[in-house]
Amino acid sequence: MDREPLRPGILVISHGSRDPGWVALVDEAVAAAAQTITQATGPVPVLSSFLEIVDGRLIQDGIDELLALGVSDLFVLPLFVSSGSTHVDDIMQAFGQPPAGLREGELEPLRTGGARIHPGVPINDEPEIAELLLRQARELSRDPFREALLVVGHGSIEPVFHERWRSSLQRLGERLREGGGFARAETAMLLPDEAADRLREMRSRRPEETVIVVPAFLSQGFFTSTVIPSRLGELEYEYDGRAMLPDAAVPRWLARQALQWMQRMRQAGG
């Protein structure tokens, strides 16, 4: 008997915001990725949905729309910074995936209408995003051999997730250090509150080095403009508060993840 033809659909899930500008940045990135995917494979439905806040465009809304289009296989791509995000675990548990740790997901099970679910992974230290952040760091750099990087992410205090955040930030920092020829790279999380202590340690150990603070955040907003500067206080550092969006590296990463998934599906015979 012939195998049912593959009818792929791609659901990009991000957190959501009350700021229409934040939502627009995400939508623009997803639209650009969709165009790249369509050019490479022909028409494939790609939707942007949100974990919370954006009424009418939540995860179940996106699933329902894709199911109405006849999708048989759904690639769930979390547009989050790290696999340490408990939000990503909540989302994947709601899709029927096993938990990353011991915590129970906070979302109700999603209705997927029999579609096969294929979970993607967050950004972590993916090369497109590392190159983006390196470009931004270089614009603040004068002499990388005498400069250190402090990569700051949201973080988590939850077991398993804290370690995942730590690992992804460290890998990202090492990519930046190696790519830019910087003296060293350190990492810090906002949760737990460790950024100021880490920066103070860096300045104390090697006061001759300039520290460039690199925010690992999807978009500019409260954390990049208010929380990080307030946590670091009057300590000496270089910082411009820029985030990943609206850089074209984000839709390139989205498109690559989706295209690689579709290639794997074709190789497996659908």
Secondary structure, DSSP 4 states (H G I P E B T S, - for coil): -PPPPP-EEEEEEE---S-HHHHHHHHHHHHHHHHHHHHHHS---EEEEESSSSTT-BHHHHHHHHHHTT-SEEEEEE--S-TT-HHHHHHHHHTTPPPSSSPPPSSPPP--TTPEEEE----TT-HHHHHHHHHHHHHH-S-GGGEEEEEEE----STTHHHHHHHHHHHHHHHHHHHHT-SEEEEEETTTT-HHHHHHHHHHH-TTSEEEEEE--SS-SHIIIIIHHHHHTT---B-----STT-THHHHHHHHHHHHHHHHHHHTT-
